[in-house]
Amino acid sequence: MINTNNQSSLAGMFVSIWQDSLTILWGDWLDLRVRVSQVVASGLISPLIYILAFGLGLGSSMRGNSAFGGNYLAFILPGMVALSGMTISFGGTTFSICGDRLYSKTFEEMLMMPIHPLAMHIGKMLAGVIRGLLTSGSVIGVAILVTGNWRFLHPEFLLLLILNCMVFAGLGVIVGLSVQSLEAVGLYNNFIIVPMSFLGATFFDPSQLPTFAQVMIYALPLTQATVGMRAVVSGNASSWYSWVILIILAIALSGIGAYRFSHQQD
Protein backbone atom coordinates (compact mmCIF):
# COMPACT_ATOMS: atom_id res chain seq x y z
CA MET A 1 0.00 0.00 0.00
CA ILE A 2 2.85 2.35 0.89
CA ASN A 3 4.62 1.68 -2.39
CA THR A 4 1.40 2.25 -4.31
CA ASN A 5 0.84 5.56 -2.56
CA ASN A 6 4.43 6.65 -3.21
CA GLN A 7 4.15 5.75 -6.87
CA SER A 8 0.86 7.61 -7.15
CA SER A 9 2.37 10.66 -5.44
CA LEU A 10 5.43 10.58 -7.71
CA ALA A 11 3.28 10.25 -10.83
CA GLY A 12 1.11 13.13 -9.65
CA MET A 13 4.20 15.30 -9.12
CA PHE A 14 5.47 14.61 -12.66
CA VAL A 15 2.03 15.36 -14.12
CA SER A 16 1.93 18.63 -12.19
CA ILE A 17 5.43 19.58 -13.38
CA TRP A 18 4.46 18.83 -16.98
CA GLN A 19 1.26 20.87 -16.75
CA ASP A 20 3.11 23.80 -15.20
CA SER A 21 5.77 23.52 -17.93
CA LEU A 22 3.07 23.86 -20.58
CA THR A 23 1.75 26.93 -18.76
CA ILE A 24 5.19 28.59 -18.94
CA LEU A 25 5.50 27.51 -22.59
CA TRP A 26 2.08 28.96 -23.45
CA GLY A 27 3.09 32.34 -22.00
CA ASP A 28 6.20 32.40 -24.20
CA TRP A 29 4.25 31.18 -27.22
CA LEU A 30 1.77 34.07 -26.93
CA ASP A 31 4.72 36.43 -27.31
CA LEU A 32 6.47 34.35 -29.96
CA ARG A 33 3.53 33.70 -32.28
CA VAL A 34 3.32 37.34 -33.40
CA ARG A 35 6.99 37.17 -34.46
CA VAL A 36 7.09 33.75 -36.11
CA SER A 37 7.94 35.09 -39.56
CA GLN A 38 10.64 37.32 -38.07
CA VAL A 39 12.20 34.42 -36.15
CA VAL A 40 12.17 32.16 -39.21
CA ALA A 41 13.55 34.80 -41.56
CA SER A 42 16.33 36.00 -39.25
CA GLY A 43 17.39 32.46 -38.40
CA LEU A 44 17.46 31.39 -42.03
CA ILE A 45 19.96 34.02 -43.19
CA SER A 46 23.13 32.44 -41.77
CA PRO A 47 22.35 28.87 -42.98
CA LEU A 48 21.64 30.17 -46.48
CA ILE A 49 24.94 32.07 -46.50
CA TYR A 50 26.79 28.93 -45.39
CA ILE A 51 25.00 26.85 -48.02
CA LEU A 52 25.89 29.32 -50.77
CA ALA A 53 29.48 29.89 -49.64
CA PHE A 54 30.44 26.37 -48.61
CA GLY A 55 27.96 24.09 -50.32
CA LEU A 56 27.85 25.74 -53.74
CA GLY A 57 31.06 27.77 -53.67
CA LEU A 58 33.58 25.49 -52.01
CA GLY A 59 31.57 22.38 -52.92
CA SER A 60 31.92 23.04 -56.65
CA SER A 61 35.66 22.49 -56.33
CA MET A 62 35.19 19.24 -54.42
CA ARG A 63 32.90 17.37 -56.79
CA GLY A 64 33.88 13.77 -57.12
CA ASN A 65 35.71 13.78 -53.79
CA SER A 66 34.90 10.37 -52.33
CA ALA A 67 35.42 11.67 -48.78
CA PHE A 68 32.09 13.50 -49.08
CA GLY A 69 30.26 10.99 -51.21
CA GLY A 70 30.90 13.10 -54.28
CA ASN A 71 28.46 15.81 -53.17
CA TYR A 72 29.72 18.27 -50.59
CA LEU A 73 26.44 20.23 -50.46
CA ALA A 74 24.48 17.08 -49.55
CA PHE A 75 27.19 16.30 -46.97
CA ILE A 76 26.85 19.60 -45.08
CA LEU A 77 23.06 20.04 -45.24
CA PRO A 78 22.23 17.78 -42.23
CA GLY A 79 24.80 19.73 -40.25
CA MET A 80 23.26 23.01 -41.38
CA VAL A 81 19.91 21.85 -39.98
CA ALA A 82 21.55 21.00 -36.64
CA LEU A 83 23.53 24.24 -36.69
CA SER A 84 20.46 26.41 -37.24
CA GLY A 85 18.65 24.59 -34.44
CA MET A 86 21.58 25.15 -32.10
CA THR A 87 21.97 28.84 -32.88
CA ILE A 88 18.34 29.85 -32.56
CA SER A 89 17.53 27.58 -29.60
CA PHE A 90 20.43 29.01 -27.63
CA GLY A 91 20.25 32.63 -28.75
CA GLY A 92 16.48 32.97 -28.68
CA THR A 93 16.18 31.44 -25.21
CA THR A 94 19.03 33.46 -23.76
CA PHE A 95 17.84 36.81 -25.07
CA SER A 96 14.23 36.07 -24.08
CA ILE A 97 15.19 35.43 -20.45
CA CYS A 98 17.65 38.33 -20.39
CA GLY A 99 14.99 40.68 -21.74
CA ASP A 100 12.56 39.63 -19.00
CA ARG A 101 15.21 39.83 -16.28
CA LEU A 102 17.15 42.94 -17.18
CA TYR A 103 14.78 45.19 -19.13
CA SER A 104 11.07 44.49 -18.82
CA LYS A 105 11.57 43.33 -15.20
CA THR A 106 8.74 40.78 -15.54
CA PHE A 107 10.87 37.77 -14.63
CA GLU A 108 10.25 38.23 -10.90
CA GLU A 109 6.55 37.56 -11.46
CA MET A 110 7.29 34.07 -12.78
CA LEU A 111 9.66 33.35 -9.88
CA MET A 112 6.85 34.17 -7.45
CA MET A 113 4.49 31.63 -9.02
CA PRO A 114 3.86 28.42 -7.00
CA ILE A 115 5.55 26.37 -9.72
CA HIS A 116 8.29 23.75 -9.38
CA PRO A 117 11.69 25.09 -10.56
CA LEU A 118 12.04 22.14 -12.94
CA ALA A 119 8.75 23.14 -14.60
CA MET A 120 10.12 26.65 -15.12
CA HIS A 121 13.22 25.28 -16.79
CA ILE A 122 11.31 22.82 -18.98
CA GLY A 123 8.79 25.48 -20.03
CA LYS A 124 11.51 27.95 -21.05
CA MET A 125 13.50 25.17 -22.69
CA LEU A 126 10.52 24.01 -24.75
CA ALA A 127 9.97 27.57 -25.95
CA GLY A 128 13.58 27.55 -27.15
CA VAL A 129 13.03 24.21 -28.87
CA ILE A 130 10.08 25.67 -30.78
CA ARG A 131 12.24 28.60 -31.89
CA GLY A 132 14.92 26.22 -33.09
CA LEU A 133 12.45 23.97 -34.91
CA LEU A 134 10.87 26.92 -36.72
CA THR A 135 14.20 27.86 -38.28
CA SER A 136 15.40 24.29 -38.76
CA GLY A 137 12.16 23.48 -40.54
CA SER A 138 12.93 26.17 -43.09
CA VAL A 139 16.42 24.76 -43.63
CA ILE A 140 14.94 21.28 -44.02
CA GLY A 141 12.65 22.67 -46.71
CA VAL A 142 15.66 24.13 -48.53
CA ALA A 143 17.56 20.84 -48.15
CA ILE A 144 14.70 18.80 -49.63
CA LEU A 145 14.30 21.29 -52.47
CA VAL A 146 18.02 21.13 -53.29
CA THR A 147 18.63 17.40 -52.87
CA GLY A 148 15.19 15.83 -53.35
CA ASN A 149 15.99 13.60 -50.34
CA TRP A 150 12.88 13.13 -48.20
CA ARG A 151 14.84 11.38 -45.45
CA PHE A 152 15.23 14.85 -43.94
CA LEU A 153 11.71 14.17 -42.62
CA HIS A 154 12.58 10.73 -41.23
CA PRO A 155 11.33 10.36 -37.62
CA GLU A 156 14.81 9.51 -36.37
CA PHE A 157 16.23 12.63 -38.02
CA LEU A 158 13.53 14.82 -36.45
CA LEU A 159 13.98 13.27 -32.99
CA LEU A 160 17.72 13.93 -33.10
CA LEU A 161 16.97 17.51 -34.15
CA ILE A 162 14.61 17.94 -31.18
CA LEU A 163 17.24 16.55 -28.78
CA ASN A 164 19.81 18.92 -30.27
CA CYS A 165 17.46 21.87 -29.72
CA MET A 166 16.70 20.69 -26.18
CA VAL A 167 20.40 20.64 -25.26
CA PHE A 168 21.13 24.14 -26.54
CA ALA A 169 17.85 25.64 -25.35
CA GLY A 170 18.65 24.20 -21.91
CA LEU A 171 22.10 25.78 -22.08
CA GLY A 172 20.45 29.03 -23.15
CA VAL A 173 18.21 28.96 -20.06
CA ILE A 174 21.22 28.59 -17.77
CA VAL A 175 23.17 31.36 -19.51
CA GLY A 176 20.10 33.61 -19.50
CA LEU A 177 19.78 33.16 -15.74
CA SER A 178 23.49 33.79 -15.16
CA VAL A 179 24.45 36.86 -17.20
CA GLN A 180 24.08 40.42 -15.98
CA SER A 181 24.12 42.18 -19.36
CA LEU A 182 23.53 41.53 -23.05
CA GLU A 183 27.26 42.09 -23.63
CA ALA A 184 27.91 38.99 -21.54
CA VAL A 185 25.55 37.03 -23.81
CA GLY A 186 27.75 37.97 -26.75
CA LEU A 187 30.75 36.68 -24.83
CA TYR A 188 29.14 33.26 -24.32
CA ASN A 189 28.12 33.23 -27.97
CA ASN A 190 31.66 34.01 -29.15
CA PHE A 191 33.32 31.42 -26.91
CA ILE A 192 30.77 28.59 -27.18
CA ILE A 193 28.39 28.84 -30.12
CA VAL A 194 30.66 30.30 -32.81
CA PRO A 195 33.54 27.84 -32.26
CA MET A 196 31.11 24.93 -32.11
CA SER A 197 29.55 26.08 -35.39
CA PHE A 198 32.82 25.37 -37.18
CA LEU A 199 34.12 22.50 -35.03
CA GLY A 200 30.85 20.55 -34.75
CA ALA A 201 31.45 18.35 -37.82
CA THR A 202 29.17 20.48 -39.99
CA PHE A 203 31.77 21.16 -42.68
CA PHE A 204 34.10 18.18 -42.32
CA ASP A 205 34.22 14.50 -41.45
CA PRO A 206 35.74 14.16 -37.96
CA SER A 207 36.74 10.55 -38.62
CA GLN A 208 39.48 11.90 -40.93
CA LEU A 209 41.16 13.77 -38.07
CA PRO A 210 43.96 12.56 -35.75
CA THR A 211 42.79 10.61 -32.70
CA PHE A 212 43.36 13.41 -30.18
CA ALA A 213 41.34 15.82 -32.34
CA GLN A 214 38.55 13.26 -32.79
CA VAL A 215 38.17 12.95 -29.01
CA MET A 216 37.66 16.72 -28.70
CA ILE A 217 35.32 17.02 -31.69
CA TYR A 218 33.13 14.03 -30.80
CA ALA A 219 32.71 15.41 -27.27
CA LEU A 220 30.72 18.35 -28.69
CA PRO A 221 26.92 17.87 -28.63
CA LEU A 222 26.56 19.49 -32.06
CA THR A 223 28.91 16.86 -33.48
CA GLN A 224 26.76 14.03 -32.11
CA ALA A 225 23.61 15.58 -33.55
CA THR A 226 25.22 16.30 -36.93
CA VAL A 227 26.85 12.87 -37.33
CA GLY A 228 23.63 11.11 -36.33
CA MET A 229 21.43 13.19 -38.62
CA ARG A 230 23.88 12.78 -41.48
CA ALA A 231 23.77 9.00 -41.06
CA VAL A 232 19.96 9.02 -41.21
CA VAL A 233 19.89 11.14 -44.36
CA SER A 234 22.41 8.84 -46.05
CA GLY A 235 20.19 5.83 -45.32
CA ASN A 236 21.96 4.46 -42.25
CA ALA A 237 20.98 4.26 -38.60
CA SER A 238 22.47 6.79 -36.22
CA SER A 239 24.88 5.56 -33.55
CA TRP A 240 23.37 4.73 -30.16
CA TYR A 241 25.96 6.80 -28.33
CA SER A 242 24.75 9.97 -30.10
CA TRP A 243 21.36 9.45 -28.49
CA VAL A 244 22.86 8.64 -25.10
CA ILE A 245 25.12 11.70 -25.05
CA LEU A 246 22.36 14.11 -26.12
CA ILE A 247 19.82 12.66 -23.65
CA ILE A 248 22.30 12.76 -20.75
CA LEU A 249 23.22 16.37 -21.57
CA ALA A 250 19.56 17.42 -21.79
CA ILE A 251 18.80 15.80 -18.41
CA ALA A 252 21.92 17.26 -16.78
CA LEU A 253 21.14 20.76 -18.06
CA SER A 254 17.56 20.40 -16.80
CA GLY A 255 18.88 19.60 -13.33
CA ILE A 256 21.25 22.58 -13.40
CA GLY A 257 18.50 24.83 -14.74
CA ALA A 258 16.06 23.74 -12.03
CA TYR A 259 18.72 24.42 -9.39
CA ARG A 260 19.38 27.88 -10.82
CA PHE A 261 15.67 28.70 -10.85
CA SER A 262 15.30 27.57 -7.24
CA HIS A 263 18.14 29.90 -6.18
CA GLN A 264 17.49 32.76 -8.60
CA GLN A 265 17.25 36.22 -7.10
CA ASP A 266 16.46 39.18 -9.37
Disulfide bonds with the S-S distance in Angstrom:
none
